[in-house]
């Protein structure tokens, strides 16, 4: 979205990060092309799916970021 600004991935090999949110019962709205376009303008990607898909994503993200935290020896302050 900012073509003149280098990405973190250009400086940190393998860098990957994303944010996500889950909201129940809005798959119909997310299928609307106008809403998808508005979200894309904000830099978002629509990943509509079932509650089971959302639970799988949460489990995957928890495992991935847990490993990052453990490998970096990050401790709560």
Secondary structure, DSSP 8 states (H G I E B T S, - for coil): --TTS--GGGTSTT---------TT-HHHHT-HHHHHHHHHTT-------HHHHHHHHHHHHHHHHHHHHHTT----
